[in-house]
């Protein structure tokens, strides 16, 4: 139904140095699939239009959408006019489909916010979610909705070329300021492991030693070809010993964008065993699960050259899908049936 598919545009023209690039890529994939943008807030705000003018524009935009249309939006949605647009569309009986990118109430450990989010999300029927774990979690709270899991986030960058060799050098890329476990990387049990860190927010008390190197922050699409190491680490929270703190718990519900980055970079993954994607990483043979980072030396020593090469080989089809937007494209098709 090309011409009757729309999306609420929120991220056009914005630049990111972290996982937010995934939202921008989602909008690019929607455009590539024939979805037309509805911009209720961004451009009018930048032009200095009055609140009344923006309100009139939003209402006109809502009533320009055909009744048989499908409108996709990415949640969370912070812009007031975009949220108003959704409310008007729902009132008109237009089918609105939610790409659930984040659940702030869980991430921030805020039960009041979470209750408000679930009440708002309960208005919708169709959801594209991170993975089957998130689907199960939401079914228990929202009831029988229609869910389509992504499993991996798309990342519209060409897969890295070149080869890698097995070593004890591990890459971690992300917002370093929110990754409290990094302060424990100088643990004596990790003396044989080297960590290369990439991203913004370097903490002042980060242990930069001969075994922990800060490599800097780079634009996401360049980062794929800049990561130096043999493995990519998916870990979050406050402790090297397992999930701790709000983000450590949240890791058990989400698919992290850095996982897609590592797949594109050809870095076999080391993932916290409680993470939502740990099962698929292990079952698809693209990485290893670990419940405590102090056990890394033994885990790395057990990997043969052949096993390492096999993990890299098995990442190739996933990298091709992720780099071409197939994860979201297929999820959209599934949820529209």
Secondary structure, DSSP 4 states (H G I P E B T S, - for coil): -TTSEEEE---TT---SSTTHHHHHHHHHHHHTTPEEE-SSHHHHHTT--HHHHHHHHHHHHHHS-TT-EEEEEES---HHHHHHHHHHHHTT-EEEEEE---HHHHTT-HHHHHHHHHHHTT-SEEEESSHHHHHHHHHHH-S-EEEE-SS----SPPPPS-----SEEEEES-GGG-GGGGGTT-GGGTT-EEEEESS---TT---BTTEEEEE---HHHHTTT--SSEEEE--SS-TTS--HHHHHHTTT---HHHHHHHHHT-EEEEETTSTTHHHHHHTTSEEEES-GGGHHHHHHT--HHHHHHHHHHHHHHHHHHHTTHHHHHHHHHHH-
